[in-house]
Amino acid sequence: MILCLDKSPDYSMLVSGAKDQTARVWAPDPEGHWRCVAICEGHAESVGAVAFSKKVDEKTGRPKFLVTASQDRTIKLWDLSKLDPNAAEPFKPKSLATLRAHEKDINSLDISPNDRFLASGSQDKLVKIFEIDYTPSSSGATGALRLLGSCKGHRRGVWTVKFSRNDKIVASGAADKSVRLWSLDDLTCLKVSLPIEVVIRANERRLRGTPTRSYALTSLVAANSSSRPRLMAWSSCGTSRTRSASRRWTTTRTR
């Protein structure tokens, strides 16, 4: 079973992570058929997150390295500098560094646009930031991962992390139904997007306590079993409007 995918910056290759404890790099041959060109072996359990370097080698035009994370709670850094997509047999990359990163399964990885930092999200409710030290060489590349700190605040497992393209910010989404923005300068939380039902309940309490006629949009709640999302609720301090399944509007006054 394949658990994760990532694309190279130039869209020429894919990497997949699977329950067979490997990460595999894929590239098209001259006829356009995709085939496995590299196999990363070394994890003790399923590979649940993969990430290509964001910059490519100036000579080859391919990603310089690859990072993988596993249910064995480790992160590995792999050297791709000697990968040849045209070779007859899949290349076996060298693992430059292995680091035990979390206390539970690692769900997500992302590399910063300058290839200097790595973010990871885990079931242990933490987002961790690492510094990537990768040095290419004709005799053999060297690399290391160094923990810079942890971002604490989520109440449940973190399922996704993503670097901003321009600012020193990392976004994370978790099973607590919130999205948080973290500063890379001091790893503090800059902003929290609360779960939608929490916002609704807070507004309902406010409506009951302080009736007024000023309108405020509280939520757009997406759909049910239908394929297209539908607008389910529009609330205000003076008027509550609900849209029925048949798309008819009914208006009721709240006091």
C-alpha positions in Angstrom: 0.0 0.0 0.0 1.4 3.4 -1.0 1.1 6.0 1.8 2.6 9.2 0.4 3.9 11.0 -2.7 6.0 14.0 -3.6 7.1 15.5 -6.9 10.5 16.9 -7.9 10.8 20.7 -8.3 11.0 20.3 -12.1 8.1 17.8 -12.2 10.4 15.2 -13.8 10.3 12.7 -11.0 8.0 11.3 -8.3 8.8 9.6 -5.0 6.5 7.3 -3.2 6.6 5.8 0.3 4.8 2.6 1.1 4.1 -0.1 3.7 6.9 -2.3 2.2 9.3 0.0 4.2 10.8 1.6 1.1 10.7 4.9 -0.7 11.0 4.6 -4.5 11.8 7.3 -7.1 10.1 7.2 -10.4 10.9 8.8 -13.8 9.7 8.5 -17.3 11.7 6.7 -20.0 12.1 8.1 -23.5 8.9 6.4 -24.5 7.0 8.1 -21.7 6.5 5.0 -19.5 7.2 5.6 -15.8 9.6 3.2 -14.1 11.4 2.9 -10.8 14.9 4.5 -10.9 15.9 4.4 -7.2 15.0 2.4 -4.1 15.7 3.8 -0.6 15.9 0.9 1.8 16.7 1.1 5.5 13.5 2.0 7.5 12.2 -0.7 9.9 8.5 0.1 9.3 6.2 1.8 6.8 7.3 5.0 5.1 4.6 7.5 5.7 6.1 10.8 4.5 8.6 11.8 1.8 10.0 15.1 0.5 12.3 16.0 -2.4 14.8 18.9 -2.0 13.3 22.1 -3.4 16.5 23.0 -5.4 17.9 21.0 -8.2 21.5 20.3 -9.1 22.8 22.8 -11.7 24.5 20.1 -13.8 21.9 17.3 -13.7 18.8 19.4 -13.2 17.6 16.8 -10.6 16.8 17.0 -6.9 19.9 16.9 -4.7 18.5 14.9 -1.9 15.5 13.2 -0.5 14.0 13.0 3.1 11.8 10.2 4.3 10.0 9.5 7.6 8.6 6.2 8.9 6.4 4.7 11.5 9.7 3.6 13.1 9.8 7.3 14.2 13.0 8.1 12.4 13.8 10.5 9.6 16.4 9.7 7.0 18.4 11.9 4.6 19.3 10.3 1.2 21.8 11.4 -1.4 20.5 11.6 -4.9 23.6 13.3 -6.5 24.6 10.1 -8.4 21.2 9.1 -9.5 21.0 8.2 -13.2 17.4 7.8 -14.5 18.7 6.1 -17.6 20.5 3.3 -15.8 19.3 -0.3 -16.4 18.8 -1.1 -12.7 17.3 1.1 -9.9 19.9 3.1 -8.0 20.4 2.4 -4.3 20.9 5.8 -2.6 23.1 6.2 0.4 21.6 7.2 3.7 23.5 10.3 4.9 21.8 10.7 8.3 19.2 8.9 10.5 17.6 10.7 13.3 14.9 9.5 15.8 12.6 12.5 15.5 9.3 11.8 17.3 7.7 9.5 19.9 4.9 8.4 17.6 4.2 8.0 13.9 5.5 10.7 11.6 2.7 11.9 9.2 4.2 14.7 7.2 7.4 16.3 6.0 8.2 19.5 4.1 11.5 21.2 3.1 11.9 25.0 3.0 12.3 26.7 -0.4 16.1 27.3 0.3 16.7 23.6 1.4 18.0 24.7 4.8 15.1 23.6 7.0 12.9 20.5 7.4 9.5 20.5 9.2 7.8 17.3 10.5 4.4 16.6 11.9 3.6 13.6 14.1 0.9 11.8 16.1 2.7 13.0 19.2 1.0 16.4 18.6 4.3 18.2 17.8 5.7 20.0 14.8 9.5 19.9 14.8 12.0 22.0 12.9 15.3 20.6 11.8 18.3 22.2 10.1 19.5 20.3 7.0 23.3 20.2 6.5 23.9 18.8 3.0 27.2 19.1 1.2 27.7 17.6 -2.3 31.1 16.3 -3.3 32.6 14.4 -6.2 34.0 11.9 -3.7 30.6 11.5 -2.0 28.1 13.9 -0.4 27.8 14.4 3.3 24.7 15.4 5.3 23.2 15.7 8.8 20.0 16.7 10.4 20.0 18.9 13.6 16.9 19.6 15.7 16.3 23.3 16.2 13.1 23.0 18.3 9.5 21.9 18.7 6.3 23.8 18.1 3.8 22.8 20.8 0.1 23.7 20.9 -1.9 21.1 18.9 -4.1 18.9 21.1 -4.1 15.9 18.7 -1.9 14.4 16.0 -0.4 16.7 13.3 -1.3 15.5 9.9 0.3 18.0 7.6 3.0 20.7 7.6 4.0 23.3 5.0 6.5 26.1 4.6 5.6 29.5 3.4 7.2 30.4 0.0 8.3 33.8 1.1 8.1 34.3 4.8 9.7 32.4 7.7 6.5 30.7 8.6 5.3 27.1 8.9 1.7 26.0 8.8 0.4 22.9 10.4 -3.0 21.1 10.4 -4.0 18.6 13.0 -6.7 16.2 14.1 -7.9 18.8 16.6 -9.4 20.5 13.5 -7.2 23.6 13.8 -4.6 25.2 11.6 -1.6 27.0 13.2 1.0 29.3 11.9 4.5 29.1 13.5 7.4 31.6 13.3 10.7 30.1 12.3 12.5 32.8 14.3 11.4 31.7 17.8 9.0 28.8 17.0 6.1 30.6 18.6 2.5 30.3 17.4 1.5 33.4 15.3 -2.1 32.5 14.6 -4.7 29.8 15.2 -7.6 28.9 13.0 -10.1 27.5 15.4 -12.3 24.4 14.7 -15.5 25.5 12.9 -17.8 24.1 15.5 -16.0 26.0 18.2 -16.6 29.3 16.3 -20.3 28.4 15.9 -20.8 27.6 19.5 -19.0 30.8 20.6 -21.1 32.9 18.3 -24.3 31.2 19.5 -23.4 32.1 23.1 -22.7 35.6 22.1 -26.0 35.9 20.2 -28.0 34.7 23.2 -26.2 37.1 25.5 -26.1 40.3 23.4 -28.8 40.6 20.7 -28.1 43.2 18.1 -28.9 43.8 14.4 -25.4 44.0 13.1 -24.6 41.2 10.7 -21.6 38.9 11.1 -20.8 35.9 9.0 -19.9 33.0 11.3 -19.5 30.0 9.2 -19.7 28.3 5.8 -20.2 24.7 6.7 -19.5 22.3 3.9 -21.4 19.5 2.8 -22.7 16.2 3.5 -22.9 13.2 1.2 -23.4 15.3 -2.0 -20.6 15.8 -4.4 -20.9 19.6 -4.4 -20.4 21.6 -1.2 -23.5 23.5 -0.1 -23.9 26.6 2.0 -25.6 25.2 5.2 -25.7 28.2 7.5 -25.5 31.9 7.6 -25.8 33.5 11.1 -26.0 37.1 12.3 -26.6 38.8 15.6 -30.1 39.9 14.5 -31.2 37.4 12.0 -30.5 33.7 11.5 -31.0 32.3 8.0 -30.9 28.6 7.2 -30.9 27.0 3.8 -32.8 23.7 3.4 -31.7 20.7 1.4 -34.1 21.8 -1.4 -32.1 25.1 -1.6 -35.0 27.3 -0.3 -34.3 30.1 2.2 -36.3 30.4 5.4 -35.8 33.4 7.7 -36.4 33.4 11.5 -35.9 36.2 14.0 -33.6 35.5 17.0 -34.0 37.5 20.2 
